[in-house]
Amino acid sequence: MALTVDFDAEELWLAEDPANAARPGVLSQARYGAEIAVPQLLDMLDRIGVPATFFVCGRDAERYPSVLESVASRGHEIGHHGHSHRSPHLMAREEETEELVRGLAVLREFTDRVAGYRSPSWDLSPHTLDLLVEHGFSYSSNLMDAVLPYVHAGHDLVEIPVHWTLDDAPHFWFDATSWDRTIRSAREVAEVWGEEATAIHDGGGLVTLTVHPQIIGRPGRLRMLERFLTGVRAYDDGSVWLATCGEVAGATRAAASGARS
Ligand code: ZN
């Protein structure tokens, strides 16, 4: 199992609409995620001994350097989540390259190696995989075509597969514009995650859990996440490996080259 945290902060709302820069009420949700939720999440992960991979926008890292230092100093992995939070499929190749390079430069101030890329929308352009190889990435975590991680055919990249089921956003996201979404209880979401994670455990595969500080960081939800992760930790029969995406990518490469030789 790999716990992944998409550190969206202000960039999420600025990508949706640059005019949000002038809306402190909207952006207060971003600040809550970065300044309140992430520190509490880090304390909780320390308490239960679970490693995570934080995918961070370069501009958010510039905005919250002390939060990023805290993520890195507690041993979690830092991956690339765009420089801004704009989706690569909306960009020309040159612009996408610039986003990658600028984000990398910022994130490398906090970590020796940025091995992984998760696009802001789990969406890729036709150029993304080429660009990731070109810029030294080891894995992508964006696609929904597998339960087991795999090495891309034609690209020297591991894929760490994801799915909406194991994400917090589709279950909890409340649309304040339309009010057409109902907020689910943490108990219901724990049930959805539990069904999926147990079935993946029994059949063999990777549980990539994706959470967002501004969403999972509400007090009742954080409590649920701690219970969920403690439950995973309680499997003491050696059948569960809790790892960062980088570690999973390394093991996937090793297994693939072992199978070839
Ligand atoms: Zn995001």
Boltz pocket constraint, residues with backbone or C-beta under 6 A from the ligand:
constraints:
  - pocket:
      binder: B
      contacts: [[A, 6], [A, 7], [A, 8], [A, 12], [A, 81], [A, 85], [A, 119], [A, 120], [A, 121]]
      max_distance: 6.0
